[in-house]
Amino acid sequence: MKKLLAVLAMGLTLSFGVAHAADGDAKTKQQSKMGTCNTEAGDKKGDERKAFMKSCLSAKPVAAAPSAACEKAAADKKLAGAAKNSNIKKCMADEMAAKK
């Protein structure tokens, strides 16, 4: 249990350090995936949570490629760089939410 807490504390320290260093930059893919998996884990505890997180983090993304509609919307707005990526990411998340 102490080892698990130490690992979690170290992970949180590292993630806060990376987030602070980025100063408002968008999350990396791994950070986004970690957040999503953490949310999906809900109130699982112990070995059950550990096994879930391991499988969730190693799973391939379902919709890795941006949809044509999201790409077109970003192009219509004449977005580039980080703004384009952020817009496409939000558009794809909205599409996934609409499917549920």
Contact map, one row per residue, 1 for C-alpha under 8 A:
1111100000000000000000000000000000000000000000000000000000000000000000000000000000000000000000000000
1111110000000000000000000000000000000000000000000000000000000000000000000000000000000000000000000000
1111111000000000000000000000000000000000000000000000000000000000000000000000000000000000000000000000
1111111100000000000000000000000000000000000000000000000000000000000000000000000000000000000000000000
1111111110000000000000000000000000000000000000000000000000000000000000000000000000000000000000000000
0111111111000000000000000000000000000000000000000000000000000000000000000000000000000000000000000000
0011111111100000000000000000000000000000000000000000000000000000000000000000000000000000000000000000
0001111111110000000000000000000000000000000000000000000000000000000000000000000000000000000000000000
0000111111111000000000000000000000000000000000000000000000000000000000000000000000000000000000000000
0000011111111100000000000000000000000000000000000000000000000000000000000000000000000000000000000000
0000001111111110000000000000000000000000000000000000000000000000000000000000000000000000000000000000
0000000111111111000000000000000000000000000000000000000000000000000000000000000000000000000000000000
0000000011111111100000000000000000000000000000000000000000000000000000000000000000000000000000000000
0000000001111111110000000000000000000000000000000000000000000000000000000000000000000000000000000000
0000000000111111111000000000000000000000000000000000000000000000000000000000000000000000000000000000
0000000000011111111100000000000000000000000000000000000000000000000000000000000000000000000000000000
0000000000001111111110000000000000000000000000000000000000000000000000000000000000000000000000000000
0000000000000111111111000000000000000000000000000000000000000000000000000000000000000000000000000000
0000000000000011111111111010000000000000000000000000000000000000000000000000000000000000000000000000
0000000000000001111111110000000000000000000000000000000000000000000000000000000000000000000000000000
0000000000000000111111100000000000000000000000000000000000000000000000000000000000000000000000000000
0000000000000000011111111100000000000000000000000000000000000000000000000000000000000000000000000000
0000000000000000001111111000000000000000000000000000000000000000000000000000000000000000000000000000
0000000000000000001101111100000000000000000000000000000000000000000000000000000000000000000000000000
0000000000000000001001111110000000000000000000000000000000000000000000000000000000000000000000000000
0000000000000000000001011111000000000000000000000000000000000000000000000000000001000100000000000000
0000000000000000001000001111111100000000000000000000000000000000000000000000000000000000000000000000
0000000000000000000000000111111100000000000000000000000000000000000000000000000000000000000000000000
0000000000000000000000000011111110000000000000000000000000000000000000000000000000000000000000000000
0000000000000000000000000011111111000000000000000000000000000000000000000000000000000000000000000000
0000000000000000000000000011111111100000000000000000000000000000000000000000000000000000000000000000
0000000000000000000000000011111111110000000000000000000000000000000000000000000000000000000000000000
0000000000000000000000000000111111111000000000000000000010000000000000000000000000000000000000000000
0000000000000000000000000000011111111100000000000000000010000000000000000000000000000000000000000000
0000000000000000000000000000001111111110000000000000000000000000000000000000000000000000000000000000
0000000000000000000000000000000111111111000000000000000000000000000000000000000000000000000000000000
0000000000000000000000000000000011111111100000000000100110000000000000000000000000000000000000000000
0000000000000000000000000000000001111111110000000000100000000000000000000000000000000000000000000000
0000000000000000000000000000000000111111110000000000000000000000000000000000000000000000000000000000
0000000000000000000000000000000000011111110000000000000000000000000000000000000000000000000000000000
0000000000000000000000000000000000001111111100001001100000000000000000000000000000000000000000000000
0000000000000000000000000000000000000111111100000000000000000000000000000000000000000000000000000000
0000000000000000000000000000000000000000111110000000000000000000000000000000000000000000000000000000
0000000000000000000000000000000000000000111111011000000000000000000000000000000000000000000000000000
0000000000000000000000000000000000000000001111111100000000000000000000000000000000000000000000000000
0000000000000000000000000000000000000000000111111100000000000000000000000000000000000000000000000000
0000000000000000000000000000000000000000000011111110000000000000000000000000000000000000000000000000
0000000000000000000000000000000000000000000111111111000000000000000000000000000000000000000000000000
0000000000000000000000000000000000000000100111111111100000000000000000000000000000000000000000000000
0000000000000000000000000000000000000000000011111111110000000000000000000000000000000000000000000000
0000000000000000000000000000000000000000000000111111111000000000000000000000000000000000000000000000
0000000000000000000000000000000000000000100000011111111100000000000000000000000000000000000000000000
0000000000000000000000000000000000001100100000001111111110000000000000000000000000000000000000000000
0000000000000000000000000000000000000000000000000111111111000000000000000000000000000000000000000000
0000000000000000000000000000000000000000000000000011111111100000000000000000000000000000000000000000
0000000000000000000000000000000000001000000000000001111111100000000000000000000000000000000000000000
0000000000000000000000000000000011001000000000000000111111100000000000000000000000000000000000000000
0000000000000000000000000000000000000000000000000000011111110000000000000000000000000000000000000000
0000000000000000000000000000000000000000000000000000001111111000000000000000000000000000000000000000
0000000000000000000000000000000000000000000000000000000001111100000000000000000000000000000000000000
0000000000000000000000000000000000000000000000000000000000111111000000000000000000000000000000000000
0000000000000000000000000000000000000000000000000000000000011111000000000000000000000000000000000000
0000000000000000000000000000000000000000000000000000000000001111110000000000000000000000000000000000
0000000000000000000000000000000000000000000000000000000000001111110000000000000000000000000000000000
0000000000000000000000000000000000000000000000000000000000000011111000000000000000000000000000000000
0000000000000000000000000000000000000000000000000000000000000011111101100000000000000001100100000000
0000000000000000000000000000000000000000000000000000000000000000111111100000000000000000000100000000
0000000000000000000000000000000000000000000000000000000000000000011111110000000000000000000000000000
0000000000000000000000000000000000000000000000000000000000000000001111111000000000000000000000000000
0000000000000000000000000000000000000000000000000000000000000000011111111100000000000011001100000000
0000000000000000000000000000000000000000000000000000000000000000011111111110000000000001000000000000
0000000000000000000000000000000000000000000000000000000000000000000111111111000000000000000000000000
0000000000000000000000000000000000000000000000000000000000000000000011111111100000000000000000000000
0000000000000000000000000000000000000000000000000000000000000000000001111111111000010011000000000000
0000000000000000000000000000000000000000000000000000000000000000000000111111111000000000000000000000
0000000000000000000000000000000000000000000000000000000000000000000000011111111000000000000000000000
0000000000000000000000000000000000000000000000000000000000000000000000001111111000000000000000000000
0000000000000000000000000000000000000000000000000000000000000000000000000111111100000000000000000000
0000000000000000000000000000000000000000000000000000000000000000000000000111111110110000000000000000
0000000000000000000000000000000000000000000000000000000000000000000000000000011111111000000000000000
0000000000000000000000000000000000000000000000000000000000000000000000000000001111111000000000000000
0000000000000000000000000100000000000000000000000000000000000000000000000000000111111100000000000000
0000000000000000000000000000000000000000000000000000000000000000000000000000001111111110000000000000
0000000000000000000000000000000000000000000000000000000000000000000000000100001111111111000000000000
0000000000000000000000000000000000000000000000000000000000000000000000000000000111111111100000000000
0000000000000000000000000100000000000000000000000000000000000000000000000000000001111111110000000000
0000000000000000000000000000000000000000000000000000000000000000000001000100000000111111111000000000
0000000000000000000000000000000000000000000000000000000000000000010001100100000000011111111100000000
0000000000000000000000000000000000000000000000000000000000000000010000000000000000001111111110000000
0000000000000000000000000000000000000000000000000000000000000000000000000000000000000111111111000000
0000000000000000000000000000000000000000000000000000000000000000000001000000000000000011111111100000
0000000000000000000000000000000000000000000000000000000000000000011001000000000000000001111111110000
0000000000000000000000000000000000000000000000000000000000000000000000000000000000000000111111111000
0000000000000000000000000000000000000000000000000000000000000000000000000000000000000000011111111100
0000000000000000000000000000000000000000000000000000000000000000000000000000000000000000001111111110
0000000000000000000000000000000000000000000000000000000000000000000000000000000000000000000111111111
0000000000000000000000000000000000000000000000000000000000000000000000000000000000000000000011111111
0000000000000000000000000000000000000000000000000000000000000000000000000000000000000000000001111111
0000000000000000000000000000000000000000000000000000000000000000000000000000000000000000000000111111
0000000000000000000000000000000000000000000000000000000000000000000000000000000000000000000000011111
